[in-house]
Amino acid sequence: MTVRVTCHCRAVELQVTLSEPLSNARRCNCDFCAKRGAAVVFAGPDDVAVVSGKDDLSLYLWGTYQTQHYFCRQCGIFTHHRHPNLVDGYAINLAAIEGAHPQDHDDMPWLDGINYFPDDYTKATR
């Protein structure tokens, strides 16, 4: 499924081919993800294209400085992040996908990001 991803102010627009349905959305319990509260779905390593606003994307690195978290520098909305294991590709902010609504996914699983290891990241727990 190909989707349009935008920040709040629409300065950043991505075209993303998801590797899974929206119903697979999940949250991560690592310190950073838990604080921002974003639910994500995944896309492959070659399936994210910046359509507009490349200069408006801001990169945030923390901890091991391996996961690349992208935000709009104008409105601050998280759009996506790239995993350190490039095979894992990208996590896309569900709320930034046009037409997607996190509240439609009440029983959302949680990823164990606190104990993150690249090979285990896609194993969600309830």
N, C-alpha and C positions, 0 to 999 in steps of 0.2 A: 504494500500500500504506500503510495506516494502522498506526502502531506506537506502543507505550508506551515512553517513555524515563524512566528513573529514575536518581537518584544512588545511591551505596552505602547510605546510611542511609534512603533512601526519603522523605526530607523533601521532595524536589522530584520532581514527576511532570509530564511533558509528554505531550500527544497530538500526534503528528506525522504528516502525510501526506507520505511521501517522493516525490520527483519522479523517482526512479530505483530500480532493484533493489539489494539489499544486495551483490550480486556486483560492483557498480561502486565499492565502497569503495576509498579511496585514502588515502595519507599525504601530508603537506606537509613540504617541507624547509626552511621558514623557521625561524629561530632558536627561536621560541617553540613552534611545533608539533613540531619535531624533539625538543626537550627533554621535552615531555610525552608524546610517542609515540602520540597518539591517531589512530586511523583514522576517517575520516568518510564519510558519505553526505549527499546534499543534499536539501533541501526548499525549496519555493517561499516567496516573501516573506509569503504569507498562510496558510501551512500548518503553523504551530507555535502550539500553545495551551498555556499553563501551566494544568494541571488543579489542582495543589496546590503549595504551597511558594513562592509568588511572593516572600514576604518572606525566604525562605532563599536566594534567588539572589543571588550577588555578581557584580558587573561588574568585569572587568579590561580596561584599555586600555593600550596601549604603542605605541611607535614613532610612527606618524602619528595615533594615537588615533582611528582610524576604524573598525576592526573591533572589535565588541563581543563579548568572550569571557565566557561565563557559567559559574559554578561554584556548587556548593552550599557555603554558608558554614559548614555543620555538618561535612561529611565531606571537602570539598575536591575532589570529583569534577567534572570538566569535563563539562557536558551538551551545550552547543551554542555556536556563535558566529554572529553576524550580519555579513554582508559589508558593506563600505562602499558598494558598488554594490547598492542595494536590489533590483534586478532579479535579482541572483544569489541572494538569499534567505539561507538558513541552511545551515551545516554541522553535522551531528548526530554526536555521538560514537557510533561503531558499538558500542563495548563497553557503552554505557549503554542500548542498545536491548534490551528484554526478548526473550530467545531468540536473540539474535545473538552470534556468537563470532568475534572477529578471527582466531583461529587457523584458522578454516575458509576463510580467504582468503589462502593462502600466497603467491601471485604477485601481490601488491598493487602497483599503480602508484604513482608519486610525483608530486605536483604541484610545480611550480617556484615555490614561495612566496617564495624568495629574490629572484626577479625579478618579483614579483607586480604585475600591472596588472589592474584589474577585468575587462577584456575577455578576458584570457588565462587567468584563474584555473582554468577547468574543463578546460584542456588538460593532460592527464596525460602524464608521460614515464616510461620504464622505466629 
